[in-house]
């Protein structure tokens, strides 16, 4: 690569400290290289830089507010150009989800400052991005990130993954999902460019990857599974042009790794654990032999601390590797977010202790130094006097050949504390007859302890998802409560899925 070397080892200085900073550099060094591309249009580095300057100057001239909410009706590339213009002007770009209902959008607009702003240039420690993730209150939860929190993520990705990451990247998702916005900005920062999709298509992704111009792929597990299904259905040959696949956004089911390896035989397959509030936390090669709960070793600029839950003495911190007890995972790194935006009364909000932050995930560090994730503290079920993390059982059930999706819930029981209920969705074309509740219980007992086996089973045909594509456990929990109460969702503020008890 021509031009200034990327700062993999040295501390970030100058334009490298800003998410958009290297754009001017690459516009001079490689003006005709495609910086952003989609099915509909493409922008070279030179053209993109010129347009960003024009739009940024307009924002400064009209004294646009400190935070600018992007127009969610524009194309993905137009929104990315606007995003770069907003942050170039020193302002913070808020990225809306196109699927927000009007009342949700109005509520979020009320959170953002509307007064004219005199900013004209960006500062590394200032907020450049406000993203939104699903909150337990039903409203999206806004979070602010500084330039340095992302540029440090770009730097450590290059340092820990190696030069393979600094290549043209396919990021086939909405930029309202921070993973794909990150993929696009990473392509700009590295000077290699990014390819986007207006709407995800497994077929188009595979075609693009097979053409060889995008050696890197950033994806969530559901996208990869759809690609595998499409490739199998069409009997596609292996795609040897892919060199790196990074997976995040949800737990990757490693039972699918051999199929992914067969489709992309020359690719490094890396899964990483992170959060909107924390960026990168831990990573691992998907081929590595490890426990199902392992999510990897911490990035080289991340420190981890496993602590007992609230109410225990501070000196009972579990710091030594190999300690089997699960505690709250605390993180210290230069990549943490700044603060929440708007309604901050979400019980799932982070915990802070000085420079340390916890997103309320629980786990432990094993003897090999691998972070093992038990689950989210807010979802933990106490049953028969023992702690059950739904994610563990959900991951096991997801390996059942007839099950497509699963969600575990605890409901009050005078004897056991909580009774465990499982909600499943069958695969569209399950191999063989559907199992009964007793058969499912027996299947699960062969793989885990008896107290973790659900006593009640439900079926949901229309599976709800959050804006980021994850299972909406909150909606399923509300639907389960209505079903147990013998009610319908007619009085509910949002449409809830319908559940049916399963015994057959």
N, C-alpha and C positions, 0 to 999 in steps of 0.2 A: 504494500500500500504506500502510495506516495504521500508527501506532506509530513506534518508534525507527527512523531510517534505517539500512539495512544498511551496514556499514563497508567499502565497496569500496576507498576510498583511505586512510583513516586507519588507524594501527596498532590492533590489537585490544586492547580494554580491557574490564574487568568481565566480565559474563556471556557476552560474545561469545568469550571465550577458552576456553570449555568447550563440548564437542560438544552436550551436553544443555542448556547454559546458557540459551539463548533460549526454551526450552519454557515456563517460568513466565511470561515476558514475553508470549508469544503467547497463552497460556491466559487472560491478563487482557485483552489487546487484541482478540482474535478467538476467543472461547471456543467458538462453535458451528461454526467452520470445521473441516472434516474434516482431521485431521492424518495419519492412516494408514488405508488402505482396502485390502481384498482382496475376492475373490469372496464370502467368508463373513461378514465383519464390518467395522465401521468404528469409529474412535475420533476424537472431536472433540479439539481442543487442551485444552479444560477437563477432559474426562473422562480423557484420557491423562495429564495432569499430576497429577491427583488420584490415579490408580492408581500412577503412578511414585513419588509420595511415600509411599504406603502400603507398597509392596513394598520401597522403599529403607529405610524405618524398620525393617522386619522383618529385613533383612540386618544392619543395625547392631545391633539388639537381640540377635540370636543370634550376633553376632561371627563372621560368615561369613568364610571365608578371603580373602586379599588378591586372589586370582584365582578367579573363579567360572566354571565350565564350563556353558554354557547347555544346557538339555535339547533335544536335536535332534529329539525326537519331537513337540514342540509345533508348533502352526501358526506360520506366518511372523510374523503380527502378534503373537501371544503371545510369541514369542521376542524381537521388537523391544521390546515393553513390558518384558520382563525385562532386556534389554540396557540400556535407559535407566535402569531401577531400579538395576542393578549399578553403572553409572558414576556415577549421582547419589550413591550411597553412598560414593564415593571409591575403589571397587574397580575391578579390571580384568576385563572380560568376555571370556572365551575362547569363540569360536564354532566349534562342531564341525560336521563334515560328516555329514549323515544316512546317507551310504553307507559310512562307516568300518566296517571289520570289528571285532568285539569285541576282538581282540588289539591292534589299532591304537589303539582308544580307551583301552584299559587302559594302553598304553605312554605315551600322551599325558597321561593323568591322573596318571601317576607323575612327570611333569615339573613339575606345578603345585603350588604351596605349599598345604599342607592345614592349617597351624596357624591357630587363631582370630586374627582381626585386629580392632584397635580403631579402624580408620578410620571416619569419619562424614561427611566431605565431600571433594569432589574438588579437585584442584590442577591448574592448566593444564599444568605440565611433567611431571605424573605419567602413568604408563601407564593407558590406559582400555580398550585393545582388544588382544587377542591373536588374530591370524588365522593361518591355515595355508595354505601353498602346497605344491605337489608338490616333493619333494626328490629328488636323484639316488640317495639311499640306499634309496629305496622307502618311507620313512616321510615323512609330511607334515612340513614345516619350519615351526616356529612363529616368528612375528615380533611384536614389541610396538610399539605406536604411542602417542605422547603426545597429549593433547587438542590442544595447539597445532599439532601436525603436520597435523591434519585441519582445524581451524578456519582455519588459514592457507590451506589448500587451498580451503575454501569462499570465503574472501575473495578470493583471486587469481582464482578462477574467475569471480566476479562482476566483478572489475576487467578481466580480459582478454576474456571473452566478452560482457560487457555485461549490462544488465538482463534480457535474454531468458532467462537461466539461472535467474532467481529466479521461476519459475512452477511450478505443480503438475507433478510429474514421474512418469512411469511407469517403474518399475525392475523388469522382469519376470524376476527370477532369484532363486536361493537366496541368502540372506544369508551363507552360508558362502563365497560368492564376494565378495571385498571390494568389488568395483565396485558391486554392488547394495545392500550394506549402506551404502556411501558415498552412493548415490543416495537411500536412505531418510533417512539422517541429514541430508543436505543439505536435503531437503524440510522437515524439522523446524526446522533452523537458520534457513532463509530465511523460515519462517512460512507456507509455501505448501502443504505436505503432499505426500505421496507415495502412489502406488498400486502395490501389489505383486501378484504371482501366486504361488499355492501351487505350481503346476507350469506351466512355460512352455507357452503355446499361442499360435501365430502368429495364429490366427483371433480369439481373444479380445483379443489386443493390438491388432489392426487395428480391431476393433469399438470398443474403449475409446478409441483415438485419434480415430476418426471422430466420436465423441460430442462432442468439442471441449473437454472439461473438463481434459484433460492435454496442454498444449501442448508439453511437453518429454518426450523419450524418451532413456533411457540403455540402451545395448544392446551386446552383443558381435556380431562379424560373422556368426557362424553363425545367430543369431536373426534378423538382418536378411535374410539369404538365404532363410530359411524364410518370412518375411513376404512377400518378393518372389515366391516360388514360389506361395504361397497366393493372393496378389492376382492373379497372372497366370492361375492355374487357374480362379479364380472370376470373372475379368474385372471386378475391383473398380474403381470410379471413383477418381480421385485424391483424396487426403485433404489438404485445404487447411488443416485446423485445426491441424496440427503446425507449430511455429515453430522448434524446435531438436532436433537429433538429435546426441548425443555418442556416439562409437564408441571402444571400447578393449577390452583383454583379448587381442587378437590382431591381426595385420596385416589391415587392410581392403584387399580386392582392388579397386582403383579402376576396374577394368573394369565393375564393377557400379554405379558412381556414377550414370551416366545413368538407369538403371532406378529407382534409389532417388529421384533427383530427379523423375522422372516421377510416382512414387507420392506423394511429399510435395513438391509444387511450391513451397510457400512456406517451407519449412524451411531454416534454416542447417544444414549438415551438417559437423560438426567431428569429426575424428579426433585422438586424443591418444595420445602415447607416455608410458608410465610403468611403474612396478614396485611391487610390494607394499612393498618397502623404501624407495622414493623418492617415492611418490605422483606428482603431476604432474611431467613433465619438459619435453615439447615438444608443440606442437599446430599444426594447420593446417586450413584449409577443404578439404574433400574434393574440391571442384571446382578447386582451384588446380593449374595446370600445373607439374609438377616431375618430377624423376627418380623411378623406382619405389622407390628406396631411401630417399627423403626421408620423415621423420616429423614435420617441422615445425620451427618456431623455438622457442627456449626460452620458458617462461612468464616473466613480468616479474620474478618473484622467484627465478629459477633462473640459476645460472652453470654453464657447461660448460667442461671442459678435456679435450682429446684427447691421450692420452699413449702413448708407445711401450710395448710389452709389457715384462714383467719381464726384467731382465738388461741393459737399455739404460740409459745415463746419464740422470739426471733432467733435465738441461738439454736433452735432445732432445724435450722436450714439444712437441707440435704444437698451437699455440694459434691460429695465424692462419687466418681463414676462407679457403677456397679451396684449402687443402692437400689433395691427393688421397689421401694415405696414410691407411689405416685404423689406428686405435689404440684403446686402451681408453678408453671414455667415462667420465669422472669428473664428478660432480654435486655442487654445493654449493647448499643451499637450506634454508629453515626448515621443510621438509616431510619431512625424512628420518626413518626409523624409529629406534627406540632400540637394540634388540638382538634377537638370536635367543633362542628359548626351547627348552630341551631339548637334544637331540643336535646339537652344532654341528660335526660332523666332515664336513660336506657339502663336497666340493671346488668346488661351484658357489657357495659362500657369497661374500658381498661382500668387496671390498677397501676398506680405509680408509686415508686419509692426512690426519690432522688433521680438519678440517671437511669434507673431500672424501670422497665415496663412489663406488665403482663396483660395479655389479651384473654386471660382466664382459661387458657388451655391447660390441661393437666397431663403430666407424664413423668418420665424419669430418664436418666442417662445410664446406659448399660455398660458392662465391663469393657466393651470395645470403643466407648466414647460416642456411641450413637444415641441421639435423642429419640426416645420412644414415646409416642403420643397416645395417651389413654382416651382423651376426649375433652369436650368442653364442660367446664364446671357447671354451667347452668343446665346441662342436660343430664347430669349424673342422677341415677336412680338408686335409692337405698331400699333394698329388698332383702328380707330375711337377715337383717342386720349387716349386710355386706354392700359395698359400693359396686354398682354396675354402670359401666360407661356404654351407652347405646351404640356408639360407633364401632366397638369391637364386635358386637353381635351382628350389626348391620353389614359389616365387611364380610363376616362368615356367610351370612344368608345370601349375600350378593353373588357368592360362588355357586349357589344351587342352580342347576341347569334350567329350571323352570321360572326362576325369579328374575325380574328385570329391575325392580326398585324395592326398597324396604325402609321402614321408619319405625323405631322403637319408642315406646312411651310408658311411663309409670303412672298408675292411678291408685289413689289412696285405698288401703286395705287395713282393717283394724288388726288383723293377725300378723301380716307380713310387712307392714309399713307401706309397701307399694306392690301392686300386682303388675306384671310386665305384659304389655299388649304389643303385638307386632302387626303392622299394616304393610301389606305386600301388593305389588302389581306384577301380574304374570307377563311373561314374554309374549309377543304377538303370535309367534308360532312355536310354542313350547315343544321340546322333544319328548313325546310320550304323554301319558295321562297326568293330570294335575294331582299333586300329592294332597292327602288330607291333613288336618291339623295334627293328628297323632303321629303321622309319618314324618311331618316336618319337625316335630318335637324330638323324635328318635334320631333323625338325621343330625340335628344340632347337638344332641347329647353326646354323640360320638366325637364331637369336635371341641366341646367346651364344658364347663362345670354346670351342674344341674340347675343351680339357682339362677343362671343367666338365660334359661330357656323360657320363652314366653308361655303364659298360660292361656292367653286369648289371642286369636288370629282374626284379622280383618282383611278384606280385599278392597282395593281402590282402583277403578279403571282409568280415571282421568287424573293423572299425577300432577300435583301443583309444584311449580318451581319458582324460585326467587328471580329477581332481575338478572342476577349473575349466572343463572342456570343451575343452581344447586337445589336439592330437595327443600321445599318449604315445610319444615317440620312444625312450624308454628300453626299453619293452616290445618295440617293433618291432625295436630293435637286438638284444635278447636272442633274439627269434624268428629273426632273420636268422642269428645265430651258430649256433643249433641247426640251422637248415636247412643251413648250409654244412658243419657237422660230421656231417650225416646222422643227427641225433638227433631225438627227439620231446621235448615239454615235460613228459613224465610225472614227471620228477624235479624240475621247477621248483617253487619255493615258491608261485607264483601262476600262474594260467592264462594262457598266452601265445597270441597269435593264430597261425594257421597260414598259412604262406607257400607259394606255388607259383611256380617259375621261369616266366618269360614270354618266349616267342620268336615266337609265332604272328603 
